[in-house]
Amino acid sequence: MSCGEPHETDCREVLAEVYLYLDLECGEERRTLIRHHLDECGPCLREFGIEQEVKALVARCCGNETAPDQLRERLRVRLTELVVFESTESRELAE
């Protein structure tokens, strides 16, 4: 996804890291870059809001349960692969 506007941090990068941002699992410098991007990019901010609501819903439904570290890592890798695949596919379609 890209809003078509130039940003310091690419929309796809921001959305790929939105859960890290929500879970406070990225460094302060990265959080600042993502927050700055969300402040200036309406489409990403809307997507961020949806992800935030999904996370809150899952938390309400699952209580205090946490996923095992191995599962979390597998999901993180898979989501990264999907973002890269989508990014590559989008570029190919644009050509």
N, C-alpha and C positions, 0 to 999 in steps of 0.2 A: 504494500500500500504506500502510496505517496500522494501528498496533497498537491504536488506540482510546483510548490514554492521552494526556493532554495533555503536550506537550514544548515546550521553548523553541524548538526547530527542528523543523519538520514532517518526518515520516518520508519523504514523497515528495521533499522537498528534499535530504535526506541521501542517499537512494539515487540521486538524479539526479547527485550529485557524488561518488559513491564512487570512480570511476576517477580523478578529479582528486585526491582524497585519497590514493589508493594510489600515484599517480605523483608525489606531492609538488608538484602543480601549482596548489595553492590557497594563499592567504595563511595566515599563522600563526593569525590570529584565527579564520578560517573552519575551519582544522584543529582548533582547540580546541573550537569549537561542535560539529563533527561527532563528535569523539572523546567529548565529554561525552554526546551523544545516544546513541552506540553503547554507552557504558558503562551507560546506564539503560534501553535498549530492546532486549530479547531478540530480537524478530523482525528488527529491522534489523541487529543484530550477526550473526545467522545468515546473512542475505542478504549482508552484508559479507564473511563468511567464504567463502561460495560464490564471490563475485566475486574475492576474493584468490586462491583456488585456480585459478580459470579463468585469471587473469592469469599465475600461476606456470606453468601448463600451456602456455599460449601461448609464454611466454618459453623454456621448455625445447624446444618443438617448432621454434621459429623462430630459435633461437640469438641472435645479436647483431643481427639485422635490425631496422630501425626503419621505421615507416611514414612516407611523405613528409608534410610539414606540412599540405599541402592535404587529403590524405586524412584525417588526424587531425581537422582542423577540420570537414570534411563529416560525419564520424561523430559528432563532439561535437554539432553542430547537429541532426542526425537523432535522436540519442538524447534530446536536450532536447525535440524535437517530440513524440516518442513518449511521454515522461513527461507532458507537458502534455496530450496527447490522452487518455492513460489517466486522468489526474486529472479531466479534464472529463467523460469518459464515466462514471467512477465516481460523480461527483456527480449526473449526470443519472439514473443508475439508482437512486440513493438517494432521489431525489425522487419 
